[in-house]
């Protein structure tokens, strides 16, 4: 535990920290990892998740199904204050028809089981870390999950600190850039954003390149996570 805490503390950027997290959880039997900020006051995801170890099919399906509203597990984890197992939560909750359809769609592509761990930060900057892709030998005992939860919480606090260090830098986005980034954070593609805002897909692409340059990122998920972390779009 001391080793991962030191590596978390020493990570100077989000990509470096994410690399340490994926390696740590993989060593402990979880090859799938996700992380996203939570919208303040709702316990609903504020961003599309940073993810590692999931197939393209799983990611595209999850994002297409209004996951922020229909995935009951993240908000259940935040309410419980401890790791919750996905299958247990779905089995023991009375679901709406939309939630049942959401679960059925995930099961049709054999979406794997896992755990969601709530992480709490300053000024209600909360997040959820999900771990999955378990092996037959993965230790999912409560004591071991508590250990992993501790590491996840430490990583979240480090992310909060990293973004706090960057707040003083010039990260100003235009009103339109913030609007587009907010739709990106909701999991919308450039083509869908273009339809919503009644502009061309090429114009959205141009705005996205500007957003990447200003936030010093290279992909839409990192842009969304960083945008929320820096307070450029609402959490």
C-alpha positions as CSV (number, residue, x, y, z in Angstrom):
1,X,0.0,0.0,0.0
2,X,2.8,2.4,0.8
3,X,4.3,1.9,-2.7
4,X,1.1,2.9,-4.6
5,X,0.5,5.8,-2.3
6,X,4.0,7.1,-3.0
7,X,3.4,6.7,-6.8
8,X,0.1,8.5,-6.6
9,X,1.7,11.4,-4.6
10,X,4.5,11.6,-7.1
11,X,2.3,11.6,-10.3
12,X,2.6,15.1,-11.8
13,X,0.0,14.7,-14.6
14,X,-3.3,12.9,-15.1
15,X,-1.8,10.5,-17.7
16,X,1.0,9.5,-15.4
17,X,-1.5,9.0,-12.5
18,X,-3.9,7.0,-14.7
19,X,-1.0,4.7,-15.8
20,X,-0.2,4.0,-12.1
21,X,-3.8,3.3,-11.4
22,X,-4.3,0.8,-14.2
23,X,-1.2,-1.0,-13.3
24,X,-2.1,-1.2,-9.6
25,X,-5.6,-2.5,-10.1
26,X,-4.4,-5.0,-12.8
27,X,-1.9,-6.4,-10.3
28,X,-4.8,-6.9,-7.9
29,X,-6.9,-8.9,-10.5
30,X,-8.9,-6.1,-12.2
31,X,-8.0,-5.5,-15.8
32,X,-10.9,-3.1,-16.4
33,X,-10.9,0.4,-14.8
34,X,-13.0,3.5,-15.1
35,X,-13.1,6.9,-13.5
36,X,-15.5,9.8,-13.7
37,X,-16.5,12.9,-11.9
38,X,-20.0,13.1,-10.4
39,X,-22.4,16.0,-11.0
40,X,-22.7,18.0,-7.8
41,X,-26.0,17.5,-5.9
42,X,-27.2,14.6,-8.0
43,X,-24.8,11.7,-7.6
44,X,-25.0,11.3,-11.4
45,X,-21.9,11.1,-13.6
46,X,-20.8,14.5,-14.9
47,X,-18.5,13.1,-17.5
48,X,-17.9,10.2,-19.8
49,X,-15.6,7.9,-18.0
50,X,-11.9,7.6,-18.4
51,X,-11.6,3.9,-19.1
52,X,-9.1,1.1,-19.6
53,X,-9.6,-2.6,-20.5
54,X,-13.1,-2.3,-22.0
55,X,-13.9,-3.3,-25.6
56,X,-15.0,-0.7,-28.2
57,X,-18.4,-2.4,-28.4
58,X,-18.9,-2.1,-24.6
59,X,-17.9,1.6,-24.5
60,X,-20.0,2.6,-27.5
61,X,-23.1,0.8,-26.1
62,X,-22.7,2.2,-22.6
63,X,-22.4,5.7,-23.9
64,X,-25.4,5.3,-26.2
65,X,-27.7,4.2,-23.5
66,X,-28.1,7.4,-21.4
67,X,-25.8,5.8,-18.8
68,X,-25.7,9.0,-16.7
69,X,-29.4,8.5,-15.9
70,X,-29.9,4.7,-16.1
71,X,-26.8,3.2,-14.5
72,X,-27.9,2.9,-10.9
73,X,-24.6,1.6,-9.5
74,X,-22.5,4.8,-9.3
75,X,-25.1,6.7,-7.2
76,X,-25.7,3.6,-5.1
77,X,-22.0,3.5,-4.3
78,X,-21.9,7.1,-3.4
79,X,-24.9,6.7,-1.1
80,X,-23.4,3.6,0.5
81,X,-19.9,5.1,1.1
82,X,-18.3,1.7,0.2
83,X,-17.5,-0.5,-2.8
84,X,-20.7,-2.1,-4.2
85,X,-20.8,-5.1,-6.6
86,X,-22.6,-4.4,-9.8
87,X,-24.5,-7.7,-10.0
88,X,-25.6,-7.4,-6.3
89,X,-26.9,-3.9,-6.8
90,X,-28.9,-4.7,-10.0
91,X,-30.3,-7.9,-8.4
92,X,-31.5,-6.2,-5.2
93,X,-32.9,-3.0,-6.6
94,X,-36.5,-2.5,-7.9
95,X,-35.8,-1.2,-11.5
96,X,-37.8,1.0,-13.8
97,X,-38.6,-0.3,-17.3
98,X,-35.9,1.8,-18.7
99,X,-33.3,0.6,-16.2
100,X,-34.3,-3.0,-17.0
101,X,-33.8,-2.3,-20.7
102,X,-30.4,-0.8,-19.9
103,X,-29.3,-3.8,-18.0
104,X,-30.6,-6.2,-20.6
105,X,-28.6,-4.4,-23.3
106,X,-25.4,-4.8,-21.2
107,X,-26.1,-8.4,-20.6
108,X,-26.6,-9.1,-24.3
109,X,-22.9,-8.2,-24.9
110,X,-21.7,-10.1,-21.8
111,X,-20.7,-6.9,-20.0
112,X,-18.5,-8.2,-17.2
113,X,-19.2,-7.9,-13.4
114,X,-17.3,-5.5,-11.2
115,X,-17.3,-3.0,-8.3
116,X,-17.9,0.7,-8.0
117,X,-16.0,2.6,-5.4
118,X,-17.1,6.1,-4.2
119,X,-14.4,8.8,-3.9
120,X,-15.0,12.0,-2.1
121,X,-13.1,15.3,-2.6
122,X,-13.0,18.9,-1.5
123,X,-16.0,21.1,-2.2
124,X,-18.1,18.1,-3.1
125,X,-15.8,17.2,-6.0
126,X,-16.8,13.5,-5.9
127,X,-16.1,10.7,-8.3
128,X,-16.6,7.0,-8.9
129,X,-13.9,4.5,-9.7
130,X,-15.1,1.2,-11.3
131,X,-13.1,-2.0,-11.5
132,X,-13.9,-5.1,-13.5
133,X,-12.5,-7.7,-15.8
134,X,-11.9,-10.0,-12.8
135,X,-9.9,-13.3,-13.1
136,X,-11.0,-16.5,-11.4
137,X,-8.3,-15.8,-8.8
138,X,-9.3,-12.2,-8.1
139,X,-9.7,-11.5,-4.4
140,X,-13.0,-9.7,-4.0
141,X,-13.3,-10.1,-0.3
142,X,-14.5,-7.1,1.7
143,X,-11.1,-6.6,3.3
144,X,-9.3,-6.6,0.0
145,X,-11.9,-4.3,-1.6
146,X,-11.5,-1.9,1.3
147,X,-7.8,-1.8,0.5
148,X,-8.4,-1.0,-3.2
149,X,-11.0,1.6,-2.2
150,X,-8.3,3.4,-0.1
151,X,-6.0,3.5,-3.1
152,X,-8.9,4.8,-5.3
153,X,-9.7,7.5,-2.8
154,X,-6.0,8.6,-2.7
155,X,-5.9,8.8,-6.5
156,X,-9.0,10.9,-6.6
157,X,-7.6,13.4,-4.1
158,X,-4.4,13.6,-6.1
159,X,-6.5,14.4,-9.2
160,X,-8.3,17.1,-7.3
161,X,-4.9,18.5,-6.3
162,X,-3.5,18.4,-9.8
163,X,-6.4,20.4,-11.1
164,X,-6.2,22.8,-8.3
165,X,-2.6,23.5,-9.2
166,X,-3.7,24.3,-12.8
167,X,-6.5,26.7,-11.9
168,X,-4.3,29.7,-12.0
169,X,-3.1,29.0,-15.6
170,X,-4.9,30.5,-18.5
171,X,-7.5,27.9,-19.4
172,X,-10.2,30.2,-20.6
173,X,-12.7,28.6,-23.1
174,X,-15.1,30.6,-25.1
175,X,-18.8,30.2,-24.4
176,X,-19.2,28.0,-27.5
177,X,-16.2,25.9,-26.5
178,X,-17.7,25.3,-23.1
179,X,-21.0,24.4,-24.6
180,X,-19.5,21.8,-26.9
181,X,-17.3,20.4,-24.1
182,X,-20.4,20.1,-21.9
183,X,-22.1,17.9,-24.6
184,X,-18.8,15.9,-24.9
185,X,-18.9,15.3,-21.2
186,X,-22.4,13.9,-21.6
187,X,-21.1,11.3,-24.1
188,X,-22.4,12.9,-27.3
189,X,-20.5,12.4,-30.6
190,X,-19.4,15.4,-32.8
191,X,-22.1,14.6,-35.3
192,X,-24.8,14.6,-32.6
193,X,-23.4,17.8,-31.1
194,X,-23.5,19.4,-34.5
195,X,-27.2,18.5,-34.8
196,X,-28.0,19.8,-31.3
197,X,-26.3,23.2,-31.9
198,X,-27.3,23.4,-35.6
199,X,-23.8,23.8,-36.8
200,X,-21.7,21.6,-39.2
201,X,-19.7,18.6,-38.0
202,X,-16.6,20.3,-39.4
203,X,-17.2,23.3,-37.1
204,X,-17.5,21.0,-34.1
205,X,-14.2,19.4,-35.1
206,X,-12.5,22.8,-35.3
207,X,-13.8,23.7,-31.8
208,X,-12.6,20.4,-30.5
209,X,-9.1,21.0,-31.8
210,X,-9.0,24.3,-30.0
211,X,-10.3,22.7,-26.8
212,X,-7.6,20.0,-26.9
213,X,-4.9,22.7,-27.4
214,X,-6.1,24.9,-24.5
215,X,-6.5,21.9,-22.1
216,X,-3.3,20.2,-23.3
217,X,-5.1,16.9,-24.0
218,X,-5.4,14.6,-27.0
219,X,-8.7,12.9,-26.6
220,X,-12.3,13.8,-25.8
221,X,-12.6,11.8,-22.5
222,X,-9.5,13.5,-21.0
223,X,-10.9,16.9,-22.2
224,X,-14.2,16.2,-20.4
225,X,-12.6,15.0,-17.2
226,X,-10.2,18.0,-17.2
227,X,-12.9,20.4,-18.0
228,X,-15.0,19.4,-15.0
229,X,-11.9,19.2,-12.8
230,X,-10.9,22.7,-13.7
231,X,-14.4,24.0,-13.2
232,X,-14.7,25.1,-16.9
233,X,-17.9,23.1,-17.2
234,X,-20.4,22.3,-14.5
235,X,-20.0,19.3,-12.3
